[in-house]
């Protein structure tokens, strides 16, 4: 699986929480992850996706405007596969 992990949509609260817009994720869903942790999370997430397993993890990021550090928990549940592409619902 070589494609980028993509954020397809999110509610307004999600964007306010990070101080971002959907376009800030144009390089992929891991764009707001810390540079040092990005490769590790990418590998973990891709293994889970390949197995169509649910995903859960915590990560550190910063608010884009205030630069405040925050820790977040993400839980993503596999919901379906369309044309070989897995889709997850994350909270």
MOPAC internal coordinates of N, CA, C and O (Angstrom, degrees):
PM7 1SCF
backbone

  N    0.0000 0     0.00 0     0.00 0    0    0    0
  C    1.4516 1     0.00 0     0.00 0    1    0    0
  C    1.5205 1   108.20 1     0.00 0    2    1    0
  O    1.2310 1   120.28 1   -70.93 1    3    2    1
  N    1.3042 1   117.07 1   109.07 1    3    2    1
  C    1.4544 1   121.19 1  -176.23 1    5    3    2
  C    1.5157 1   113.27 1  -108.30 1    6    5    3
  O    1.2310 1   120.10 1   169.30 1    7    6    5
  N    1.3343 1   117.41 1   -10.70 1    7    6    5
  C    1.4511 1   120.28 1  -177.91 1    9    7    6
  C    1.5258 1   110.25 1   -68.28 1   10    9    7
  O    1.2310 1   121.44 1   -23.09 1   11   10    9
  N    1.3287 1   114.85 1   156.91 1   11   10    9
  C    1.4610 1   118.73 1   177.66 1   13   11   10
  C    1.5196 1   110.18 1   -73.33 1   14   13   11
  O    1.2310 1   121.06 1   -28.30 1   15   14   13
  N    1.3107 1   115.58 1   151.70 1   15   14   13
  C    1.4529 1   121.78 1   173.47 1   17   15   14
  C    1.5228 1   106.55 1   -77.90 1   18   17   15
  O    1.2310 1   120.07 1   -58.58 1   19   18   17
  N    1.3266 1   117.46 1   121.42 1   19   18   17
  C    1.4582 1   121.23 1  -170.97 1   21   19   18
  C    1.5192 1   112.84 1  -111.83 1   22   21   19
  O    1.2310 1   120.98 1   -41.55 1   23   22   21
  N    1.3168 1   115.74 1   138.45 1   23   22   21
  C    1.4571 1   122.61 1   170.28 1   25   23   22
  C    1.5249 1   106.23 1   -91.11 1   26   25   23
  O    1.2310 1   120.12 1   -66.40 1   27   26   25
  N    1.3354 1   117.37 1   113.60 1   27   26   25
  C    1.4561 1   120.37 1  -176.40 1   29   27   26
  C    1.5214 1   112.47 1   -83.23 1   30   29   27
  O    1.2310 1   120.65 1   139.53 1   31   30   29
  N    1.3326 1   116.36 1   -40.47 1   31   30   29
  C    1.4592 1   120.09 1   178.06 1   33   31   30
  C    1.5210 1   109.05 1  -163.50 1   34   33   31
  O    1.2310 1   121.23 1   -18.57 1   35   34   33
  N    1.3140 1   115.25 1   161.43 1   35   34   33
  C    1.4621 1   122.08 1   177.82 1   37   35   34
  C    1.5302 1   107.79 1  -156.60 1   38   37   35
  O    1.2310 1   120.77 1   -19.49 1   39   38   37
  N    1.3363 1   116.14 1   160.51 1   39   38   37
  C    1.4594 1   118.36 1   179.74 1   41   39   38
  C    1.5358 1   110.40 1   -83.22 1   42   41   39
  O    1.2310 1   121.04 1   -10.81 1   43   42   41
  N    1.3221 1   115.61 1   169.19 1   43   42   41
  C    1.4700 1   121.35 1  -175.99 1   45   43   42
  C    1.5235 1   112.39 1   -60.07 1   46   45   43
  O    1.2310 1   119.77 1   144.90 1   47   46   45
  N    1.3334 1   118.05 1   -35.10 1   47   46   45
  C    1.4668 1   121.03 1   179.78 1   49   47   46
  C    1.5335 1   110.91 1   -60.90 1   50   49   47
  O    1.2310 1   120.47 1   138.51 1   51   50   49
  N    1.3264 1   116.70 1   -41.49 1   51   50   49
  C    1.4654 1   121.03 1   179.01 1   53   51   50
  C    1.5235 1   110.56 1   -56.71 1   54   53   51
  O    1.2310 1   120.45 1   132.88 1   55   54   53
  N    1.3328 1   116.74 1   -47.12 1   55   54   53
  C    1.4621 1   120.31 1  -178.09 1   57   55   54
  C    1.5294 1   111.66 1   -67.76 1   58   57   55
  O    1.2310 1   119.62 1   140.95 1   59   58   57
  N    1.3293 1   118.33 1   -39.05 1   59   58   57
  C    1.4693 1   120.93 1   176.68 1   61   59   58
  C    1.5175 1   111.01 1   -64.57 1   62   61   59
  O    1.2310 1   120.31 1   141.37 1   63   62   61
  N    1.3399 1   117.01 1   -38.63 1   63   62   61
  C    1.4586 1   121.74 1  -178.36 1   65   63   62
  C    1.5285 1   110.82 1   -58.87 1   66   65   63
  O    1.2310 1   120.24 1   142.37 1   67   66   65
  N    1.3319 1   117.15 1   -37.63 1   67   66   65
  C    1.4563 1   121.96 1  -179.22 1   69   67   66
  C    1.5220 1   113.25 1   -95.62 1   70   69   67
  O    1.2310 1   119.81 1   165.49 1   71   70   69
  N    1.3414 1   117.96 1   -14.51 1   71   70   69
  C    1.4599 1   120.61 1  -174.75 1   73   71   70
  C    1.5131 1   111.62 1    70.65 1   74   73   71
  O    1.2310 1   120.40 1  -143.48 1   75   74   73
  N    1.3358 1   116.83 1    36.52 1   75   74   73
  C    1.4625 1   122.12 1  -174.59 1   77   75   74
  C    1.5241 1   111.32 1  -130.29 1   78   77   75
  O    1.2310 1   121.79 1    -1.78 1   79   78   77
  N    1.3307 1   114.19 1   178.22 1   79   78   77
  C    1.4565 1   123.73 1   172.27 1   81   79   78
  C    1.5213 1   107.51 1  -126.21 1   82   81   79
  O    1.2310 1   120.41 1   -12.65 1   83   82   81
  N    1.3205 1   116.83 1   167.35 1   83   82   81
  C    1.4620 1   120.26 1   179.37 1   85   83   82
  C    1.5300 1   111.27 1   -56.39 1   86   85   83
  O    1.2310 1   120.01 1   144.16 1   87   86   85
  N    1.3235 1   117.60 1   -35.84 1   87   86   85
  C    1.4717 1   121.08 1  -179.28 1   89   87   86
  C    1.5354 1   112.50 1   -62.47 1   90   89   87
  O    1.2310 1   120.04 1   157.90 1   91   90   89
  N    1.3442 1   117.53 1   -22.10 1   91   90   89
  C    1.4678 1   120.27 1   177.43 1   93   91   90
  C    1.5265 1   112.04 1   -68.25 1   94   93   91
  O    1.2310 1   120.32 1   167.78 1   95   94   93
  N    1.3303 1   116.99 1   -12.22 1   95   94   93
  C    1.4584 1   121.76 1   179.35 1   97   95   94
  C    1.5273 1   111.28 1  -105.83 1   98   97   95
  O    1.2310 1   119.81 1  -161.47 1   99   98   97
  N    1.3345 1   117.97 1    18.53 1   99   98   97
  C    1.4630 1   121.20 1  -176.83 1  101   99   98
  C    1.5262 1   112.52 1   -63.18 1  102  101   99
  O    1.2310 1   120.00 1   157.07 1  103  102  101
  N    1.3252 1   117.61 1   -22.93 1  103  102  101
  C    1.4686 1   120.27 1   177.60 1  105  103  102
  C    1.5197 1   111.94 1   -89.82 1  106  105  103
  O    1.2310 1   120.36 1  -178.21 1  107  106  105
  N    1.3258 1   116.92 1     1.79 1  107  106  105
  C    1.4568 1   121.60 1   177.34 1  109  107  106
  C    1.5156 1   112.01 1   127.43 1  110  109  107
  O    1.2310 1   121.42 1   -13.39 1  111  110  109
  N    1.3256 1   114.88 1   166.61 1  111  110  109
  C    1.4592 1   121.44 1  -175.94 1  113  111  110
  C    1.5240 1   113.21 1   -67.39 1  114  113  111
  O    1.2310 1   119.91 1   162.34 1  115  114  113
  N    1.3184 1   117.77 1   -17.66 1  115  114  113
  C    1.4655 1   120.59 1  -178.68 1  117  115  114
  C    1.5269 1   112.37 1   -91.04 1  118  117  115
  O    1.2310 1   120.19 1  -170.33 1  119  118  117
  N    1.3115 1   117.25 1     9.67 1  119  118  117
  C    1.4646 1   121.26 1  -175.53 1  121  119  118
  C    1.5257 1   113.53 1   -59.12 1  122  121  119
  O    1.2310 1   119.21 1   150.37 1  123  122  121
  N    1.3190 1   119.11 1   -29.63 1  123  122  121
  C    1.4675 1   122.26 1  -177.85 1  125  123  122
  C    1.5341 1   112.28 1   -94.31 1  126  125  123
  O    1.2310 1   119.94 1  -176.48 1  127  126  125
  N    1.3224 1   117.71 1     3.52 1  127  126  125
  C    1.4610 1   121.12 1   176.92 1  129  127  126
  C    1.5156 1   108.76 1   -78.85 1  130  129  127
  O    1.2310 1   120.55 1   -29.78 1  131  130  129
  N    1.3185 1   116.55 1   150.22 1  131  130  129
  C    1.4583 1   120.73 1   176.44 1  133  131  130
  C    1.5207 1   110.79 1   -60.44 1  134  133  131
  O    1.2310 1   120.72 1   -39.31 1  135  134  133
  N    1.3040 1   116.22 1   140.69 1  135  134  133
  C    1.4673 1   121.73 1  -176.60 1  137  135  134
  C    1.5329 1   112.14 1   -54.47 1  138  137  135
  O    1.2310 1   120.36 1   138.95 1  139  138  137
  N    1.3305 1   116.92 1   -41.05 1  139  138  137
  C    1.4681 1   120.86 1  -177.68 1  141  139  138
  C    1.5180 1   112.75 1   -68.00 1  142  141  139
  O    1.2310 1   119.99 1   152.41 1  143  142  141
  N    1.3440 1   117.63 1   -27.59 1  143  142  141
  C    1.4654 1   121.42 1  -176.06 1  145  143  142
  C    1.5225 1   113.77 1   -97.76 1  146  145  143
  O    1.2310 1   119.99 1   166.45 1  147  146  145
  N    1.3100 1   117.63 1   -13.55 1  147  146  145
  C    1.4694 1   121.21 1  -170.79 1  149  147  146
  C    1.5278 1   112.65 1   -57.07 1  150  149  147
  O    1.2310 1   119.38 1   133.40 1  151  150  149
  N    1.3164 1   118.79 1   -46.60 1  151  150  149
  C    1.4731 1   121.57 1  -177.64 1  153  151  150
  C    1.5231 1   111.19 1   -63.72 1  154  153  151
  O    1.2310 1   120.43 1   139.50 1  155  154  153
  N    1.3311 1   116.78 1   -40.50 1  155  154  153
  C    1.4615 1   120.64 1   179.82 1  157  155  154
  C    1.5267 1   110.40 1   -62.90 1  158  157  155
  O    1.2310 1   120.34 1   131.59 1  159  158  157
  N    1.3408 1   116.96 1   -48.41 1  159  158  157
  C    1.4606 1   120.46 1  -179.60 1  161  159  158
  C    1.5209 1   111.22 1   -66.00 1  162  161  159
  O    1.2310 1   120.12 1   142.23 1  163  162  161
  N    1.3098 1   117.38 1   -37.77 1  163  162  161
  C    1.4579 1   121.26 1   178.64 1  165  163  162
  C    1.5277 1   110.02 1   -58.56 1  166  165  163
  O    1.2310 1   120.48 1   134.35 1  167  166  165
  N    1.3192 1   116.69 1   -45.65 1  167  166  165
  C    1.4682 1   120.96 1  -179.62 1  169  167  166
  C    1.5276 1   111.26 1   -64.60 1  170  169  167
  O    1.2310 1   120.17 1   133.78 1  171  170  169
  N    1.3295 1   117.28 1   -46.22 1  171  170  169
  C    1.4661 1   121.45 1   179.82 1  173  171  170
  C    1.5303 1   110.80 1   -60.61 1  174  173  171
  O    1.2310 1   120.74 1   132.41 1  175  174  173
  N    1.3195 1   116.19 1   -47.59 1  175  174  173
  C    1.4644 1   120.93 1  -177.50 1  177  175  174
  C    1.5250 1   110.86 1   -64.66 1  178  177  175
  O    1.2310 1   120.09 1   136.29 1  179  178  177
  N    1.3190 1   117.44 1   -43.71 1  179  178  177
  C    1.4644 1   120.00 1  -179.33 1  181  179  178
  C    1.5311 1   112.17 1   -63.76 1  182  181  179
  O    1.2310 1   119.73 1   143.22 1  183  182  181
  N    1.3244 1   118.12 1   -36.78 1  183  182  181
  C    1.4731 1   120.69 1   176.96 1  185  183  182
  C    1.5228 1   110.38 1   -63.74 1  186  185  183
  O    1.2310 1   120.66 1   136.26 1  187  186  185
  N    1.3261 1   116.34 1   -43.74 1  187  186  185
  C    1.4690 1   120.63 1   179.09 1  189  187  186
  C    1.5296 1   110.85 1   -64.20 1  190  189  187
  O    1.2310 1   120.60 1   137.34 1  191  190  189
  N    1.3261 1   116.45 1   -42.66 1  191  190  189
  C    1.4632 1   120.43 1   180.00 1  193  191  190
  C    1.5289 1   110.75 1   -64.44 1  194  193  191
  O    1.2310 1   120.06 1   137.73 1  195  194  193
  N    1.3266 1   117.50 1   -42.27 1  195  194  193
  C    1.4666 1   120.63 1   179.23 1  197  195  194
  C    1.5202 1   111.42 1   -59.02 1  198  197  195
  O    1.2310 1   120.57 1   145.87 1  199  198  197
  N    1.3249 1   116.52 1   -34.13 1  199  198  197
  C    1.4617 1   121.53 1   179.26 1  201  199  198
  C    1.5288 1   112.06 1   -90.00 1  202  201  199
  O    1.2310 1   120.21 1   179.40 1  203  202  201
  N    1.3461 1   117.21 1    -0.60 1  203  202  201
  C    1.4710 1   123.28 1  -177.83 1  205  203  202
  C    1.5301 1   111.15 1    57.28 1  206  205  203
  O    1.2310 1   121.13 1  -142.75 1  207  206  205
  N    1.3447 1   115.45 1    37.25 1  207  206  205
  C    1.4582 1   122.42 1   179.06 1  209  207  206
  C    1.5234 1   110.36 1   -95.21 1  210  209  207
  O    1.2310 1   120.93 1   -26.29 1  211  210  209
  N    1.3300 1   115.82 1   153.71 1  211  210  209
  C    1.4547 1   120.03 1   172.67 1  213  211  210
  C    1.5271 1   109.05 1   -65.36 1  214  213  211
  O    1.2310 1   120.86 1   -25.26 1  215  214  213
  N    1.3312 1   115.95 1   154.74 1  215  214  213
  C    1.4605 1   121.93 1  -174.66 1  217  215  214
  C    1.5229 1   109.01 1  -124.26 1  218  217  215
  O    1.2310 1   120.28 1   -42.70 1  219  218  217
  N    1.3167 1   117.07 1   137.30 1  219  218  217
  C    1.4592 1   122.02 1   174.90 1  221  219  218
  C    1.5187 1   110.04 1  -147.04 1  222  221  219
  O    1.2310 1   120.54 1   -47.59 1  223  222  221
  N    1.3401 1   116.58 1   132.41 1  223  222  221
  C    1.4576 1   119.97 1   179.39 1  225  223  222
  C    1.5216 1   110.07 1  -165.66 1  226  225  223
  O    1.2310 1   120.98 1   -15.81 1  227  226  225
  N    1.3243 1   115.72 1   164.19 1  227  226  225
  C    1.4641 1   123.16 1   173.22 1  229  227  226
  C    1.5204 1   108.13 1  -111.31 1  230  229  227
  O    1.2310 1   120.87 1   -31.86 1  231  230  229
  N    1.3316 1   115.95 1   148.14 1  231  230  229
  C    1.4577 1   118.93 1   175.78 1  233  231  230
  C    1.5208 1   110.53 1  -148.97 1  234  233  231
  O    1.2310 1   121.77 1   -22.25 1  235  234  233
  N    1.3175 1   114.21 1   157.75 1  235  234  233
  C    1.4621 1   121.66 1   179.79 1  237  235  234
  C    1.5235 1   109.10 1  -101.55 1  238  237  235
  O    1.2310 1   121.02 1   -42.14 1  239  238  237
  N    1.3146 1   115.65 1   137.86 1  239  238  237
  C    1.4600 1   120.86 1   177.35 1  241  239  238
  C    1.5218 1   108.46 1  -149.10 1  242  241  239
  O    1.2310 1   120.65 1    -1.09 1  243  242  241
  N    1.3045 1   116.36 1   178.91 1  243  242  241
  C    1.4630 1   120.69 1   176.57 1  245  243  242
  C    1.5197 1   109.70 1  -126.68 1  246  245  243
  O    1.2310 1   121.33 1   -29.60 1  247  246  245
  N    1.3200 1   115.06 1   150.40 1  247  246  245
  C    1.4584 1   121.46 1   173.89 1  249  247  246
  C    1.5219 1   106.73 1   -69.96 1  250  249  247
  O    1.2310 1   120.09 1   -49.59 1  251  250  249
  N    1.3241 1   117.43 1   130.41 1  251  250  249
  C    1.4619 1   120.91 1  -173.59 1  253  251  250
  C    1.5311 1   112.63 1   -62.60 1  254  253  251
  O    1.2310 1   119.56 1   144.58 1  255  254  253
  N    1.3284 1   118.44 1   -35.42 1  255  254  253
  C    1.4638 1   121.38 1  -176.28 1  257  255  254
  C    1.5302 1   112.03 1   -89.46 1  258  257  255
  O    1.2310 1   120.25 1   129.98 1  259  258  257
  N    1.3448 1   117.12 1   -50.02 1  259  258  257
  C    1.4666 1   120.24 1  -175.88 1  261  259  258
  C    1.5246 1   113.19 1   -84.57 1  262  261  259
  O    1.2310 1   119.97 1   161.75 1  263  262  261
  N    1.3426 1   117.65 1   -18.25 1  263  262  261
  C    1.4565 1   124.17 1  -177.10 1  265  263  262
  C    1.5257 1   112.80 1    66.41 1  266  265  263
  O    1.2310 1   119.76 1  -165.61 1  267  266  265
  N    1.3390 1   118.06 1    14.39 1  267  266  265
  C    1.4617 1   121.43 1   175.40 1  269  267  266
  C    1.5188 1   109.83 1   -69.58 1  270  269  267
  O    1.2310 1   120.63 1   -42.40 1  271  270  269
  N    1.3307 1   116.40 1   137.60 1  271  270  269
  C    1.4596 1   121.93 1   177.18 1  273  271  270
  C    1.5151 1   109.18 1   -80.75 1  274  273  271
  O    1.2310 1   120.67 1   -39.74 1  275  274  273
  N    1.3433 1   116.32 1   140.26 1  275  274  273
  C    1.4594 1   121.06 1   177.01 1  277  275  274
  C    1.5205 1   109.80 1  -143.62 1  278  277  275
  O    1.2310 1   121.47 1   -30.30 1  279  278  277
  N    1.3209 1   114.79 1   149.70 1  279  278  277
  C    1.4549 1   121.89 1   173.99 1  281  279  278
  C    1.5149 1   107.53 1  -105.98 1  282  281  279
  O    1.2310 1   120.71 1   -44.73 1  283  282  281
  N    1.3337 1   116.25 1   135.27 1  283  282  281
  C    1.4595 1   121.19 1  -178.76 1  285  283  282
  C    1.5137 1   110.69 1  -128.19 1  286  285  283
  O    1.2310 1   121.22 1   -29.63 1  287  286  285
  N    1.3056 1   115.27 1   150.37 1  287  286  285
  C    1.4671 1   122.82 1   174.31 1  289  287  286
  C    1.5229 1   107.17 1  -109.86 1  290  289  287
  O    1.2310 1   120.53 1   -49.21 1  291  290  289
  N    1.3216 1   116.58 1   130.79 1  291  290  289
  C    1.4631 1   122.11 1   176.72 1  293  291  290
  C    1.5205 1   108.76 1  -120.20 1  294  293  291
  O    1.2310 1   121.05 1   -49.70 1  295  294  293
  N    1.3135 1   115.60 1   130.30 1  295  294  293
  C    1.4592 1   122.38 1   172.46 1  297  295  294
  C    1.5152 1   106.93 1  -122.47 1  298  297  295
  O    1.2310 1   120.63 1   -57.83 1  299  298  297
  N    1.3175 1   116.39 1   122.17 1  299  298  297
  C    1.4659 1   121.48 1  -178.66 1  301  299  298
  C    1.5274 1   108.41 1  -122.87 1  302  301  299
  O    1.2310 1   121.42 1   -50.83 1  303  302  301
  N    1.3169 1   114.88 1   129.17 1  303  302  301
  C    1.4664 1   120.86 1  -177.31 1  305  303  302
  C    1.5231 1   109.82 1  -112.43 1  306  305  303
  O    1.2310 1   121.47 1   -51.09 1  307  306  305
  N    1.3276 1   114.80 1   128.91 1  307  306  305
  C    1.4603 1   120.40 1   178.17 1  309  307  306
  C    1.5215 1   108.41 1   -63.56 1  310  309  307
  O    1.2310 1   120.68 1   -51.99 1  311  310  309
  N    1.3515 1   116.30 1   128.01 1  311  310  309
  C    1.4639 1   118.44 1  -178.70 1  313  311  310
  C    1.5253 1   113.16 1  -115.13 1  314  313  311
  O    1.2310 1   119.88 1   145.35 1  315  314  313
  N    1.3283 1   117.84 1   -34.65 1  315  314  313
  C    1.4597 1   118.93 1   179.10 1  317  315  314
  C    1.5289 1   110.52 1  -170.27 1  318  317  315
  O    1.2310 1   122.17 1   -10.51 1  319  318  317
  N    1.3165 1   113.45 1   169.49 1  319  318  317
  C    1.4585 1   120.73 1   174.49 1  321  319  318
  C    1.5227 1   107.41 1  -128.62 1  322  321  319
  O    1.2310 1   120.57 1   -51.43 1  323  322  321
  N    1.3212 1   116.51 1   128.57 1  323  322  321
  C    1.4672 1   122.06 1   178.27 1  325  323  322
  C    1.5268 1   108.24 1  -122.95 1  326  325  323
  O    1.2310 1   120.55 1   -56.17 1  327  326  325
  N    1.2973 1   116.55 1   123.83 1  327  326  325
  C    1.4674 1   121.77 1   178.81 1  329  327  326
  C    1.5270 1   111.46 1    50.67 1  330  329  327
  O    1.2310 1   120.53 1  -139.83 1  331  330  329
  N    1.3188 1   116.59 1    40.17 1  331  330  329
  C    1.4633 1   121.36 1   177.74 1  333  331  330
  C    1.5112 1   115.32 1    81.32 1  334  333  331
  O    1.2310 1   120.16 1  -177.87 1  335  334  333
  N    1.3400 1   117.29 1     2.13 1  335  334  333
  C    1.4699 1   121.60 1  -178.68 1  337  335  334
  C    1.5307 1   108.52 1  -104.77 1  338  337  335
  O    1.2310 1   120.11 1   -58.45 1  339  338  337
  N    1.3471 1   117.40 1   121.55 1  339  338  337
  C    1.4665 1   119.58 1   179.06 1  341  339  338
  C    1.5388 1   110.86 1   -80.05 1  342  341  339
  O    1.2310 1   120.92 1   -37.49 1  343  342  341
  N    1.3182 1   115.85 1   142.51 1  343  342  341
  C    1.4655 1   122.58 1   176.95 1  345  343  342
  C    1.5151 1   109.29 1  -120.40 1  346  345  343
  O    1.2310 1   121.51 1   -43.45 1  347  346  345
  N    1.3382 1   114.72 1   136.55 1  347  346  345
  C    1.4614 1   121.83 1  -179.81 1  349  347  346
  C    1.5214 1   108.90 1  -124.14 1  350  349  347
  O    1.2310 1   121.28 1   -31.70 1  351  350  349
  N    1.3282 1   115.16 1   148.30 1  351  350  349
  C    1.4617 1   122.23 1   171.69 1  353  351  350
  C    1.5192 1   105.95 1  -105.92 1  354  353  351
  O    1.2310 1   120.33 1   -60.33 1  355  354  353
  N    1.3305 1   116.98 1   119.67 1  355  354  353
  C    1.4671 1   121.23 1  -174.89 1  357  355  354
  C    1.5208 1   110.80 1  -114.00 1  358  357  355
  O    1.2310 1   121.58 1   -31.84 1  359  358  357
  N    1.3245 1   114.57 1   148.16 1  359  358  357
  C    1.4669 1   121.27 1   175.89 1  361  359  358
  C    1.5091 1   108.54 1  -139.64 1  362  361  359
  O    1.2310 1   120.10 1   180.00 1  363  362  361

